[in-house]
Amino acid sequence: RTVYNDYTVSYNHILETLDRNQREKTAFKKFIQNSEKQFWGSAGNSIQSFLILPVQRVPRYILLFKEMMKFTDQDHPDYPNMKVALIELESICTDVNESQRREDMEQSRIKILTEIQNKVEPRLKDLVADGRYLLREGMMVQFDAEDDQMKERTYFLFNDILLVTKKHKNRYQMRVHVTLDHGVRLKDLSDGDFLGHAITNAFEVHTKTKTLMF
């Protein structure tokens, strides 16, 4: 069960790795082509058609057992064993689907973090970290205490950090990096007038070293 699960979840990565090495390494591509000719001759089969077989095996067994049970009397001595086998096979497929779902979520998480990491300047080398995921991103207005102005900012809120940036074309210049630990507090502000602007839904972020107003 474990071996089948691991292989099935890794199947797409296996194909991607195979394809990349055949494109980038001439000697490897020639080795694969010669091996395919040696094993299958002119049948037209490829290593890809061979690698898919384990992935297809269990679903085909499920279809086979279901079809067999249609034509087997329930009082037949083999029927209980077929039913147990079918349940076990379906359980394996359920495990594989759940593992694939988790793998897809992890790959999506890494892709999102990597894309943000590559767009923020200066580049954050450690943004792609275990357990970190993006909660929300968007635009908000920040009060800049240095020149008493309200400035538009793009924020990236993660489960453990907050990045406040200034968008410039397709890049984001870092303005504030806040670690969301127990020392961070949020304070809601009353709606009203601020620097000649009517503000609503404003709040402050208090850290150990600074206070930010949005």
HUSUL-V586411 format. One record per residue. N is the residue number from 1. RES is the residue in three letters. BURIAL is + if it has 9 or more other C-alpha atoms within 8 Angstrom, else -. Layout:
N/RES/BURIAL, N/RES/BURIAL
This chain:
1/ARG/-, 2/THR/-, 3/VAL/-, 4/TYR/+, 5/ASN/+, 6/ASP/-, 7/TYR/+, 8/THR/+, 9/VAL/+, 10/SER/-, 11/TYR/+, 12/ASN/-, 13/HIS/-, 14/ILE/-, 15/LEU/+, 16/GLU/-, 17/THR/-, 18/LEU/-, 19/ASP/-, 20/ARG/-, 21/ASN/+, 22/GLN/+, 23/ARG/-, 24/GLU/-, 25/LYS/-, 26/THR/-, 27/ALA/-, 28/PHE/+, 29/LYS/+, 30/LYS/-, 31/PHE/-, 32/ILE/+, 33/GLN/-, 34/ASN/-, 35/SER/-, 36/GLU/+, 37/LYS/+, 38/GLN/-, 39/PHE/-, 40/TRP/+, 41/GLY/-, 42/SER/-, 43/ALA/-, 44/GLY/-, 45/ASN/+, 46/SER/-, 47/ILE/-, 48/GLN/-, 49/SER/-, 50/PHE/-, 51/LEU/-, 52/ILE/+, 53/LEU/-, 54/PRO/+, 55/VAL/+, 56/GLN/-, 57/ARG/-, 58/VAL/+, 59/PRO/+, 60/ARG/-, 61/TYR/+, 62/ILE/+, 63/LEU/-, 64/LEU/-, 65/PHE/+, 66/LYS/+, 67/GLU/-, 68/MET/-, 69/MET/+, 70/LYS/-, 71/PHE/-, 72/THR/-, 73/ASP/-, 74/GLN/-, 75/ASP/-, 76/HIS/-, 77/PRO/-, 78/ASP/-, 79/TYR/+, 80/PRO/-, 81/ASN/-, 82/MET/+, 83/LYS/+, 84/VAL/-, 85/ALA/+, 86/LEU/+, 87/ILE/-, 88/GLU/-, 89/LEU/+, 90/GLU/+, 91/SER/-, 92/ILE/+, 93/CYS/+, 94/THR/-, 95/ASP/+, 96/VAL/+, 97/ASN/-, 98/GLU/-, 99/SER/+, 100/GLN/+, 101/ARG/-, 102/ARG/-, 103/GLU/+, 104/ASP/-, 105/MET/-, 106/GLU/-, 107/GLN/-, 108/SER/-, 109/ARG/+, 110/ILE/+, 111/LYS/-, 112/ILE/+, 113/LEU/+, 114/THR/+, 115/GLU/-, 116/ILE/-, 117/GLN/+, 118/ASN/-, 119/LYS/+, 120/VAL/+, 121/GLU/+, 122/PRO/-, 123/ARG/-, 124/LEU/-, 125/LYS/-, 126/ASP/-, 127/LEU/-, 128/VAL/+, 129/ALA/-, 130/ASP/-, 131/GLY/-, 132/ARG/+, 133/TYR/-, 134/LEU/+, 135/LEU/-, 136/ARG/-, 137/GLU/+, 138/GLY/-, 139/MET/-, 140/MET/+, 141/VAL/+, 142/GLN/+, 143/PHE/+, 144/ASP/+, 145/ALA/-, 146/GLU/-, 147/ASP/-, 148/ASP/-, 149/GLN/-, 150/MET/-, 151/LYS/-, 152/GLU/+, 153/ARG/+, 154/THR/+, 155/TYR/+, 156/PHE/+, 157/LEU/+, 158/PHE/+, 159/ASN/+, 160/ASP/-, 161/ILE/+, 162/LEU/+, 163/LEU/+, 164/VAL/+, 165/THR/+, 166/LYS/+, 167/LYS/+, 168/HIS/-, 169/LYS/-, 170/ASN/-, 171/ARG/+, 172/TYR/+, 173/GLN/+, 174/MET/+, 175/ARG/-, 176/VAL/-, 177/HIS/+, 178/VAL/-, 179/THR/-, 180/LEU/+, 181/ASP/-, 182/HIS/-, 183/GLY/-, 184/VAL/+, 185/ARG/-, 186/LEU/-, 187/LYS/-, 188/ASP/-, 189/LEU/-, 190/SER/-, 191/ASP/+, 192/GLY/-, 193/ASP/-, 194/PHE/-, 195/LEU/-, 196/GLY/-, 197/HIS/-, 198/ALA/-, 199/ILE/+, 200/THR/-, 201/ASN/-, 202/ALA/+, 203/PHE/+, 204/GLU/+, 205/VAL/+, 206/HIS/+, 207/THR/+, 208/LYS/-, 209/THR/-, 210/LYS/-, 211/THR/-, 212/LEU/+, 213/MET/+, 214/PHE/+
